[in-house]
Amino acid sequence: EISDEQVSSFYVEAKDPATNDQMTELIEAGAPGVDARSMQEFIANFGVLMTELDKFLLMTVSLALLVGVVGIINTMLMSTTERFVEFGVLRTNGWSQSNVLTLVTAESAYLGLLAGLCGCLMAVLGVVAVNPFLGGGLSLNVSPRDFALGLGLSVIMGILGGIYPAWRA
């Protein structure tokens, strides 16, 4: 804990921004042991932090997508295993293997679409619920492009997750 007599940082702003580097050097020369940083250094450090945060978020989203695809594969495998007799009847009535493959893949795509709609609606509701509590000019939004991207990605993940079970069917 820092006492009231101790200061951890000062913010100093020059009248002329062109003299910031000179002012930084003067502060460090006049007060040994003090680390003076220019706004460029601060922005550079912030940029590195944001890059690392982007990588972390990308890894988290990738893991979530992988778990989603595995869940879809598991669900569709159970669904197709329980319906082998139904597929046999369809094949007996003239359905080809590609017809059955298309049926199961389409079912998986529809499940992906339904999951995407639920996820996008939850995102919109979450944004609406959180925005009143955000301050400092910060607000979240879900653009139509984000909504469409979420739906498209969920359908693609549904199709990818349904290909193996469809092939097994």
Accessible surface in RSA format (square Angstrom, percent):
REM  Atomic radii and reference values for relative SASA: ProtOr
REM  Chains: A
REM  Algorithm: Lee & Richards
REM  Probe-radius: 1.40
REM  Slices: 20
REM RES _ NUM      All-atoms   Total-Side   Main-Chain    Non-polar    All polar
REM                ABS   REL    ABS   REL    ABS   REL    ABS   REL    ABS   REL
RES GLU A   1   226.40 130.0 136.60 103.3  89.80 213.8  64.10 124.0 162.30 132.5
RES ILE A   2    99.41  56.6  80.57  60.0  18.84  45.4  80.91  58.3  18.51  50.2
RES SER A   3    60.75  51.3  45.47  60.7  15.28  35.2  46.47  99.0  14.28  20.0
RES ASP A   4   144.97 101.5 110.40 109.9  34.57  81.8  34.82  81.9 110.15 109.9
RES GLU A   5   155.66  89.4 120.71  91.3  34.95  83.2  74.88 144.8  80.78  66.0
RES GLN A   6   114.25  63.9 101.09  73.9  13.16  31.3  30.98  65.9  83.28  63.2
RES VAL A   7    90.08  59.3  59.07  53.5  31.02  74.7  62.06  53.9  28.02  76.0
RES SER A   8    93.84  79.3  52.22  69.7  41.62  95.9  32.26  68.7  61.58  86.3
RES SER A   9    89.37  75.5  66.12  88.2  23.24  53.5  42.37  90.2  47.00  65.8
RES PHE A  10   168.00  84.0 133.98  83.0  34.02  88.5 138.81  84.2  29.19  83.5
RES TYR A  11   159.26  74.4 126.99  72.2  32.27  84.0 109.07  82.0  50.19  61.9
RES VAL A  12    82.57  54.3  59.31  53.7  23.26  56.0  62.40  54.2  20.17  54.7
RES GLU A  13   129.12  74.1  98.78  74.7  30.35  72.3  36.08  69.8  93.04  76.0
RES ALA A  14    19.14  17.6   6.02   9.3  13.12  29.9  11.68  16.4   7.46  19.8
RES LYS A  15   213.67 104.2 174.80 107.3  38.86  92.5 126.42 113.8  87.24  92.9
RES ASP A  16    73.62  51.6  70.43  70.1   3.19   7.5  29.08  68.4  44.55  44.4
RES PRO A  17    99.67  72.6  89.57  81.7  10.10  36.7  90.85  75.0   8.82  54.8
RES ALA A  18    88.95  81.8  50.13  77.4  38.82  88.3  62.97  88.7  25.98  68.8
RES THR A  19    49.07  34.9  48.91  49.6   0.16   0.4  42.28  56.8   6.79  10.3
RES ASN A  20    33.89  23.4  33.66  32.5   0.23   0.5   8.52  20.5  25.37  24.5
RES ASP A  21    91.18  63.9  88.64  88.2   2.53   6.0  27.56  64.9  63.62  63.4
RES GLN A  22   114.84  64.2 113.24  82.8   1.60   3.8  37.04  78.8  77.80  59.0
RES MET A  23    43.75  22.7  42.28  28.0   1.47   3.5  28.16  23.9  15.59  20.7
RES THR A  24    22.76  16.2  21.76  22.1   1.00   2.4  16.15  21.7   6.61  10.0
RES GLU A  25   118.51  68.0 113.30  85.7   5.21  12.4  43.22  83.6  75.29  61.5
RES LEU A  26   132.17  73.6 124.96  89.4   7.21  18.1 125.56  88.2   6.61  17.8
RES ILE A  27    58.40  33.2  51.13  38.1   7.27  17.5  57.95  41.7   0.45   1.2
RES GLU A  28    70.73  40.6  59.58  45.1  11.15  26.5  18.01  34.8  52.71  43.0
RES ALA A  29    83.07  76.4  48.31  74.5  34.77  79.1  60.28  84.9  22.79  60.4
RES GLY A  30    65.89  81.3   0.00   N/A  65.89  81.3  36.41  99.9  29.49  66.0
RES ALA A  31    36.02  33.1  33.45  51.6   2.58   5.9  36.02  50.7   0.00   0.0
RES PRO A  32   120.35  87.7  94.82  86.4  25.54  92.8  99.51  82.2  20.84 129.5
RES GLY A  33    89.65 110.6   0.00   N/A  89.65 110.6  44.12 121.1  45.53 102.0
RES VAL A  34    74.11  48.8  60.96  55.2  13.15  31.7  65.00  56.5   9.11  24.7
RES ASP A  35    95.84  67.1  67.75  67.4  28.09  66.4  38.78  91.3  57.05  56.9
RES ALA A  36    14.69  13.5   6.10   9.4   8.59  19.5  12.03  16.9   2.66   7.0
RES ARG A  37   151.12  63.5 118.40  60.4  32.72  77.9  29.16  39.8 121.96  73.9
RES SER A  38    12.00  10.1   6.94   9.3   5.07  11.7   6.73  14.3   5.27   7.4
RES MET A  39    86.37  44.7  79.99  52.9   6.38  15.2  75.61  64.3  10.75  14.2
RES GLN A  40   117.93  65.9 111.51  81.5   6.42  15.3  63.47 135.1  54.46  41.3
RES GLU A  41    84.25  48.4  80.08  60.6   4.17   9.9  35.62  68.9  48.64  39.7
RES PHE A  42   121.76  60.9 121.25  75.1   0.51   1.3 121.67  73.8   0.08   0.2
RES ILE A  43   104.96  59.7 103.52  77.1   1.45   3.5 103.79  74.7   1.17   3.2
RES ALA A  44    59.83  55.0  47.32  73.0  12.51  28.5  57.83  81.4   2.00   5.3
RES ASN A  45    78.68  54.3  72.16  69.7   6.52  15.7  25.03  60.2  53.66  51.9
RES PHE A  46   105.33  52.7 101.71  63.0   3.62   9.4 104.91  63.6   0.42   1.2
RES GLY A  47    34.50  42.5   0.00   N/A  34.50  42.5  32.16  88.3   2.33   5.2
RES VAL A  48    96.36  63.4  93.34  84.5   3.02   7.3  95.52  83.0   0.84   2.3
RES LEU A  49   109.80  61.1 106.68  76.3   3.11   7.8 109.52  76.9   0.28   0.8
RES MET A  50    75.09  38.9  75.09  49.7   0.00   0.0  67.81  57.7   7.28   9.6
RES THR A  51    68.88  49.0  66.26  67.2   2.62   6.2  43.09  57.9  25.79  39.0
RES GLU A  52    90.67  52.1  86.54  65.5   4.13   9.8  36.13  69.9  54.54  44.5
RES LEU A  53    79.36  44.2  74.52  53.3   4.84  12.2  78.33  55.0   1.03   2.8
RES ASP A  54    86.51  60.6  80.71  80.3   5.80  13.7  25.71  60.5  60.79  60.6
RES LYS A  55   112.31  54.8 109.90  67.4   2.41   5.7  69.20  62.3  43.11  45.9
RES PHE A  56   118.79  59.4 118.33  73.3   0.46   1.2 118.48  71.8   0.31   0.9
RES LEU A  57    88.16  49.1  88.04  63.0   0.12   0.3  88.16  61.9   0.00   0.0
RES LEU A  58   122.36  68.1 118.19  84.6   4.18  10.5 121.82  85.6   0.55   1.5
RES MET A  59   124.98  64.7 117.69  77.9   7.29  17.4  80.70  68.6  44.28  58.7
RES THR A  60    65.38  46.5  60.41  61.2   4.97  11.8  59.43  79.8   5.94   9.0
RES VAL A  61    79.49  52.3  78.61  71.2   0.88   2.1  79.49  69.1   0.00   0.0
RES SER A  62    56.42  47.7  50.21  67.0   6.21  14.3  32.99  70.3  23.43  32.8
RES LEU A  63   110.78  61.7 106.95  76.5   3.83   9.6 110.17  77.4   0.62   1.7
RES ALA A  64    62.73  57.7  47.42  73.2  15.30  34.8  54.50  76.8   8.23  21.8
RES LEU A  65    58.62  32.6  56.56  40.5   2.06   5.2  58.24  40.9   0.38   1.0
RES LEU A  66   109.16  60.8 105.23  75.3   3.92   9.9 108.52  76.2   0.64   1.7
RES VAL A  67    95.72  63.0  91.94  83.2   3.78   9.1  93.81  81.5   1.91   5.2
RES GLY A  68    34.02  42.0   0.00   N/A  34.02  42.0  32.71  89.8   1.31   2.9
RES VAL A  69    24.82  16.3  24.58  22.3   0.24   0.6  24.58  21.4   0.24   0.6
RES VAL A  70    86.72  57.1  86.21  78.0   0.51   1.2  86.35  75.0   0.37   1.0
RES GLY A  71    34.94  43.1   0.00   N/A  34.94  43.1  33.31  91.4   1.63   3.7
RES ILE A  72    36.80  20.9  33.80  25.2   3.01   7.2  36.14  26.0   0.67   1.8
RES ILE A  73    47.91  27.3  47.91  35.7   0.00   0.0  47.91  34.5   0.00   0.0
RES ASN A  74    85.34  58.9  83.42  80.6   1.93   4.6  14.92  35.9  70.42  68.1
RES THR A  75    75.82  53.9  70.49  71.5   5.33  12.7  48.95  65.7  26.88  40.6
RES MET A  76     0.53   0.3   0.53   0.3   0.00   0.0   0.14   0.1   0.39   0.5
RES LEU A  77    40.91  22.8  40.91  29.3   0.00   0.0  40.91  28.7   0.00   0.0
RES MET A  78   105.37  54.6 105.29  69.7   0.09   0.2  72.63  61.7  32.75  43.4
RES SER A  79    24.62  20.8  18.59  24.8   6.02  13.9  19.12  40.7   5.50   7.7
RES THR A  80     0.80   0.6   0.80   0.8   0.00   0.0   0.02   0.0   0.78   1.2
RES THR A  81    69.62  49.5  59.83  60.7   9.79  23.3  50.55  67.9  19.08  28.8
RES GLU A  82   143.47  82.4 107.94  81.7  35.52  84.6  45.87  88.7  97.59  79.7
RES ARG A  83    51.71  21.7  49.54  25.3   2.17   5.2  35.47  48.5  16.24   9.8
RES PHE A  84    86.49  43.3  78.75  48.8   7.74  20.1  78.96  47.9   7.53  21.6
RES VAL A  85   123.60  81.3 115.97 105.0   7.63  18.4 122.54 106.5   1.07   2.9
RES GLU A  86    80.33  46.1  73.22  55.4   7.11  16.9  36.45  70.5  43.89  35.8
RES PHE A  87     4.69   2.3   4.64   2.9   0.05   0.1   4.69   2.8   0.00   0.0
RES GLY A  88    34.25  42.2   0.00   N/A  34.25  42.2  32.35  88.8   1.90   4.2
RES VAL A  89    81.70  53.8  79.31  71.8   2.39   5.8  80.94  70.3   0.75   2.0
RES LEU A  90    35.15  19.6  35.15  25.2   0.00   0.0  35.15  24.7   0.00   0.0
RES ARG A  91   109.42  45.9  94.80  48.3  14.62  34.8  26.04  35.6  83.38  50.5
RES THR A  92   119.52  85.0  86.09  87.3  33.43  79.7  71.27  95.7  48.25  72.9
RES ASN A  93   110.70  76.3  76.89  74.3  33.81  81.4  24.60  59.2  86.10  83.2
RES GLY A  94    64.56  79.6   0.00   N/A  64.56  79.6  36.20  99.3  28.36  63.5
RES TRP A  95    92.01  36.9  86.64  41.9   5.37  12.6  64.52  34.4  27.49  44.6
RES SER A  96    48.78  41.2  43.06  57.5   5.72  13.2  45.16  96.2   3.63   5.1
RES GLN A  97   130.11  72.8 121.56  88.8   8.55  20.3  35.04  74.6  95.07  72.1
RES SER A  98    69.66  58.9  64.35  85.9   5.31  12.2  46.62  99.3  23.04  32.3
RES ASN A  99    70.94  48.9  67.95  65.7   2.99   7.2   4.82  11.6  66.12  63.9
RES VAL A 100     4.77   3.1   4.77   4.3   0.00   0.0   4.77   4.1   0.00   0.0
RES LEU A 101    70.28  39.1  69.84  50.0   0.44   1.1  69.90  49.1   0.38   1.0
RES THR A 102    87.14  62.0  82.91  84.0   4.23  10.1  64.51  86.7  22.63  34.2
RES LEU A 103    59.28  33.0  53.97  38.6   5.31  13.4  58.48  41.1   0.79   2.1
RES VAL A 104     0.12   0.1   0.12   0.1   0.00   0.0   0.12   0.1   0.00   0.0
RES THR A 105    27.06  19.2  27.06  27.4   0.00   0.0  24.66  33.1   2.40   3.6
RES ALA A 106    39.07  35.9  32.52  50.2   6.55  14.9  38.42  54.1   0.64   1.7
RES GLU A 107    49.97  28.7  45.07  34.1   4.91  11.7  29.71  57.5  20.26  16.5
RES SER A 108     0.00   0.0   0.00   0.0   0.00   0.0   0.00   0.0   0.00   0.0
RES ALA A 109    17.14  15.8  16.31  25.2   0.83   1.9  16.60  23.4   0.54   1.4
RES TYR A 110   152.60  71.2 148.30  84.4   4.30  11.2 100.36  75.4  52.24  64.4
RES LEU A 111    75.63  42.1  71.22  51.0   4.41  11.1  71.86  50.5   3.77  10.1
RES GLY A 112     1.93   2.4   0.00   N/A   1.93   2.4   1.82   5.0   0.11   0.3
RES LEU A 113    65.25  36.3  65.25  46.7   0.00   0.0  65.25  45.8   0.00   0.0
RES LEU A 114   105.97  59.0 104.67  74.9   1.30   3.3 105.75  74.3   0.22   0.6
RES ALA A 115    62.02  57.0  47.81  73.8  14.20  32.3  54.44  76.7   7.58  20.1
RES GLY A 116     7.08   8.7   0.00   N/A   7.08   8.7   6.83  18.8   0.24   0.5
RES LEU A 117    68.03  37.9  68.03  48.7   0.00   0.0  68.03  47.8   0.00   0.0
RES CYS A 118    65.60  49.6  62.14  69.3   3.47   8.1  21.71  55.0  43.89  47.3
RES GLY A 119    35.13  43.3   0.00   N/A  35.13  43.3  28.84  79.1   6.29  14.1
RES CYS A 120    14.69  11.1  11.05  12.3   3.64   8.6   3.05   7.7  11.63  12.5
RES LEU A 121    99.53  55.4  99.47  71.2   0.07   0.2  99.47  69.9   0.07   0.2
RES MET A 122   135.83  70.3 126.72  83.9   9.11  21.7  97.99  83.3  37.85  50.1
RES ALA A 123    47.51  43.7  34.14  52.7  13.36  30.4  45.78  64.5   1.72   4.6
RES VAL A 124    51.47  33.9  51.09  46.3   0.38   0.9  51.43  44.7   0.04   0.1
RES LEU A 125   119.24  66.4 115.72  82.8   3.52   8.8 116.14  81.6   3.10   8.3
RES GLY A 126    31.47  38.8   0.00   N/A  31.47  38.8  30.78  84.5   0.69   1.6
RES VAL A 127    25.78  17.0  24.73  22.4   1.04   2.5  25.06  21.8   0.72   1.9
RES VAL A 128    97.21  64.0  89.77  81.3   7.43  17.9  93.15  80.9   4.05  11.0
RES ALA A 129    59.91  55.1  47.47  73.3  12.45  28.3  57.09  80.4   2.83   7.5
RES VAL A 130    63.51  41.8  63.26  57.3   0.25   0.6  63.51  55.2   0.00   0.0
RES ASN A 131    43.17  29.8  34.02  32.9   9.15  22.0  16.83  40.5  26.34  25.5
RES PRO A 132   103.42  75.4  63.34  57.7  40.08 145.7  76.12  62.8  27.30 169.7
RES PHE A 133   176.15  88.1 142.76  88.4  33.40  86.9 148.31  89.9  27.84  79.7
RES LEU A 134    55.96  31.2  36.21  25.9  19.75  49.6  37.73  26.5  18.23  49.1
RES GLY A 135    54.53  67.2   0.00   N/A  54.53  67.2  37.17 102.0  17.36  38.9
RES GLY A 136    91.21 112.5   0.00   N/A  91.21 112.5  46.10 126.5  45.11 101.0
RES GLY A 137    86.48 106.6   0.00   N/A  86.48 106.6  45.06 123.7  41.42  92.8
RES LEU A 138   109.48  61.0 100.46  71.9   9.03  22.7 103.42  72.6   6.06  16.3
RES SER A 139    79.35  67.1  58.10  77.5  21.25  49.0  25.69  54.7  53.66  75.2
RES LEU A 140    82.33  45.8  76.80  54.9   5.52  13.9  78.87  55.4   3.45   9.3
RES ASN A 141   119.19  82.2 101.15  97.7  18.04  43.4  29.21  70.3  89.98  87.0
RES VAL A 142    47.69  31.4  20.59  18.6  27.10  65.3  20.75  18.0  26.94  73.1
RES SER A 143    37.21  31.4  33.43  44.6   3.78   8.7  32.76  69.8   4.46   6.2
RES PRO A 144   117.05  85.3 106.99  97.5  10.06  36.6 113.18  93.4   3.87  24.0
RES ARG A 145   175.88  73.8 166.42  84.8   9.46  22.5  74.86 102.3 101.02  61.2
RES ASP A 146    63.08  44.2  55.13  54.9   7.94  18.8  17.79  41.9  45.29  45.2
RES PHE A 147    52.94  26.5  52.01  32.2   0.93   2.4  52.94  32.1   0.00   0.0
RES ALA A 148    62.90  57.8  52.13  80.5  10.77  24.5  55.95  78.8   6.95  18.4
RES LEU A 149   107.59  59.9 102.13  73.1   5.47  13.7 106.83  75.0   0.76   2.0
RES GLY A 150    26.36  32.5   0.00   N/A  26.36  32.5  22.27  61.1   4.09   9.2
RES LEU A 151    35.62  19.8  35.55  25.4   0.07   0.2  35.62  25.0   0.00   0.0
RES GLY A 152    31.84  39.3   0.00   N/A  31.84  39.3  30.99  85.0   0.86   1.9
RES LEU A 153    65.82  36.7  63.24  45.2   2.58   6.5  64.08  45.0   1.75   4.7
RES SER A 154    21.73  18.4  14.45  19.3   7.28  16.8  20.06  42.7   1.67   2.3
RES VAL A 155    38.43  25.3  38.43  34.8   0.00   0.0  38.43  33.4   0.00   0.0
RES ILE A 156    92.63  52.7  92.32  68.8   0.31   0.8  92.63  66.7   0.00   0.0
RES MET A 157    32.55  16.9  32.55  21.5   0.00   0.0  29.57  25.1   2.98   3.9
RES GLY A 158     0.00   0.0   0.00   N/A   0.00   0.0   0.00   0.0   0.00   0.0
RES ILE A 159    61.10  34.8  61.10  45.5   0.00   0.0  61.10  44.0   0.00   0.0
RES LEU A 160    92.30  51.4  80.80  57.8  11.50  28.9  80.80  56.7  11.50  30.9
RES GLY A 161     0.00   0.0   0.00   N/A   0.00   0.0   0.00   0.0   0.00   0.0
RES GLY A 162     0.00   0.0   0.00   N/A   0.00   0.0   0.00   0.0   0.00   0.0
RES ILE A 163    84.83  48.3  84.83  63.2   0.00   0.0  84.83  61.1   0.00   0.0
RES TYR A 164   100.71  47.0  97.62  55.5   3.09   8.0  70.23  52.8  30.48  37.6
RES PRO A 165     0.00   0.0   0.00   0.0   0.00   0.0   0.00   0.0   0.00   0.0
RES ALA A 166     2.94   2.7   0.00   0.0   2.94   6.7   0.00   0.0   2.94   7.8
RES TRP A 167   179.52  72.0 159.69  77.3  19.83  46.6 131.76  70.3  47.76  77.5
RES ARG A 168   122.76  51.5 100.08  51.0  22.68  54.0  10.77  14.7 111.98  67.9
RES ALA A 169    31.06  28.6   0.00   0.0  31.06  70.7   8.80  12.4  22.26  59.0
END  Absolute sums over single chains surface
CHAIN  1 A    12743.3      10550.5       2192.8       8872.4       3870.9
END  Absolute sums over all chains
TOTAL         12743.3      10550.5       2192.8       8872.4       3870.9
